[in-house]
């Protein structure tokens, strides 16, 4: 049972002061996560109603792991906890934006990097020929030493 109300009135949903997130058919909402200091996008995740409620109440980023089908407190294993500085909802309340400060190694990606968007797509070529290039930043930690396996 979701702790959030449902709003049928589009005007109230888009212009009102009630948090009424619109979860998809799987009970999830998209969460865009940025570094509070730099503004850089560090990851994209999903939340169910429980994860969103926990995030709001604890100010610790909590997500729904689609691959493991369970609640996932970011950084619980790695020590790279995400403290939520600000949480915003988009115009029709079907996505949220978390501005976070990352503790521990300061990395948010399971690969040991600052964030999950560390590869650039080579633009201007046919899509099938587009290659990926790594940005200049090195990983901040060795995933095998933190998780006991290589990602």
C-alpha positions as CSV (number, residue, x, y, z in Angstrom):
1,X,0.0,0.0,0.0
2,X,1.4,3.3,-1.1
3,X,1.7,6.1,1.5
4,X,1.1,8.6,-1.3
5,X,-2.2,9.9,-2.5
6,X,-3.5,9.7,-6.1
7,X,-4.6,12.8,-7.8
8,X,-7.0,12.6,-10.8
9,X,-7.0,16.3,-11.4
10,X,-4.3,17.1,-13.9
11,X,-4.2,20.8,-12.8
12,X,-3.7,19.8,-9.2
13,X,-1.1,17.2,-10.1
14,X,1.0,19.7,-12.1
15,X,0.4,22.9,-10.2
16,X,-0.6,21.9,-6.7
17,X,1.4,21.3,-3.5
18,X,0.6,17.6,-2.9
19,X,3.2,15.0,-3.6
20,X,1.3,12.3,-5.5
21,X,3.9,10.4,-7.6
22,X,2.7,8.5,-10.6
23,X,4.3,5.1,-10.5
24,X,4.3,3.0,-13.7
25,X,2.6,-0.3,-14.3
26,X,5.4,-2.0,-12.5
27,X,5.0,0.3,-9.5
28,X,8.2,2.3,-10.3
29,X,9.2,5.9,-10.8
30,X,12.4,7.0,-12.5
31,X,15.0,8.7,-10.3
32,X,17.6,10.9,-11.9
33,X,20.5,11.4,-9.5
34,X,23.0,14.3,-9.7
35,X,26.0,15.3,-7.5
36,X,24.8,18.2,-5.3
37,X,28.0,20.1,-5.7
38,X,28.9,19.7,-9.4
39,X,25.4,19.2,-10.8
40,X,26.7,16.2,-12.9
41,X,24.3,13.3,-13.5
42,X,25.8,10.4,-11.7
43,X,23.2,7.7,-12.1
44,X,19.6,6.8,-13.1
45,X,17.6,4.4,-10.9
46,X,14.1,3.5,-10.1
47,X,12.0,3.7,-6.9
48,X,8.9,2.1,-5.7
49,X,6.6,3.8,-3.2
50,X,8.5,2.2,-0.2
51,X,11.9,3.4,-1.6
52,X,10.7,6.9,-2.2
53,X,9.1,7.1,1.3
54,X,12.3,5.8,2.9
55,X,14.3,8.4,0.9
56,X,12.1,11.2,2.0
57,X,12.1,10.1,5.7
58,X,15.8,9.2,6.1
59,X,17.5,11.5,3.5
60,X,19.5,8.5,2.4
61,X,18.9,7.5,-1.3
62,X,17.0,4.3,-1.4
63,X,16.0,2.6,-4.6
64,X,14.3,-0.5,-6.1
65,X,16.7,-2.9,-7.7
66,X,15.0,-4.3,-10.7
67,X,17.7,-7.0,-11.2
68,X,17.4,-8.2,-7.6
69,X,13.8,-7.3,-7.1
70,X,14.4,-5.7,-3.7
71,X,14.9,-2.4,-1.9
72,X,18.4,-1.2,-2.3
73,X,20.0,1.4,0.0
74,X,22.7,3.0,-2.2
75,X,26.1,2.5,-0.6
76,X,25.2,0.0,2.1
77,X,27.8,-2.4,0.8
78,X,30.4,-0.1,-0.7
79,X,30.2,2.7,1.9
80,X,29.3,5.2,-0.8
81,X,26.1,6.3,0.8
82,X,24.1,9.0,-1.0
83,X,22.9,11.7,1.3
84,X,19.9,13.5,-0.3
85,X,20.4,17.3,-0.2
86,X,17.3,18.0,-2.3
87,X,14.6,16.0,-4.0
88,X,12.4,17.4,-6.8
89,X,9.5,16.0,-8.7
90,X,8.9,16.7,-12.4
91,X,5.8,18.5,-13.8
92,X,3.5,15.4,-14.0
93,X,5.1,13.6,-11.0
94,X,6.3,10.6,-12.9
95,X,10.0,11.2,-12.3
96,X,12.1,12.5,-9.4
97,X,15.4,14.2,-9.3
98,X,17.7,13.7,-6.3
99,X,20.7,16.0,-5.6
100,X,23.1,14.0,-3.4
101,X,26.4,14.2,-1.6
102,X,28.3,10.9,-1.9
103,X,30.2,9.6,1.2
104,X,32.9,7.0,1.3
105,X,35.1,6.8,-1.8
106,X,32.8,9.4,-3.4
107,X,31.8,7.0,-6.2
108,X,28.3,6.2,-7.2
109,X,28.8,3.5,-9.8
110,X,29.4,-0.2,-9.0
111,X,32.4,0.0,-11.4
112,X,34.2,2.3,-9.0
113,X,33.7,5.5,-11.0
114,X,32.2,8.8,-9.9
115,X,29.0,8.0,-11.8
116,X,27.5,5.6,-14.2
117,X,27.8,7.9,-17.3
118,X,31.6,7.5,-17.9
119,X,31.4,6.6,-21.6
120,X,30.8,8.9,-24.5
121,X,29.0,7.9,-27.7
122,X,30.9,8.8,-30.9
123,X,28.3,11.1,-32.5
124,X,27.8,11.8,-36.2
125,X,28.2,8.2,-37.5
126,X,25.6,5.6,-38.4
127,X,24.2,4.2,-35.2
128,X,25.6,0.7,-35.9
129,X,29.1,2.2,-36.2
130,X,29.0,4.5,-33.2
131,X,31.7,3.5,-30.7
132,X,32.1,4.3,-27.0
133,X,35.0,6.2,-25.5
134,X,35.9,6.4,-21.8
135,X,36.1,9.8,-20.2
136,X,39.4,10.8,-18.6
137,X,38.4,10.0,-15.0
138,X,39.8,6.9,-13.4
139,X,37.8,4.7,-11.0
140,X,38.0,5.7,-7.4
141,X,38.0,2.2,-6.0
142,X,38.5,-1.4,-7.1
143,X,35.1,-3.1,-7.3
144,X,36.6,-6.5,-6.7
145,X,38.0,-5.4,-3.3
146,X,34.7,-3.8,-2.3
147,X,32.2,-6.3,-3.6
148,X,34.4,-9.4,-3.8
149,X,33.8,-9.7,-7.6
150,X,34.4,-7.8,-10.8
151,X,31.3,-6.0,-12.1
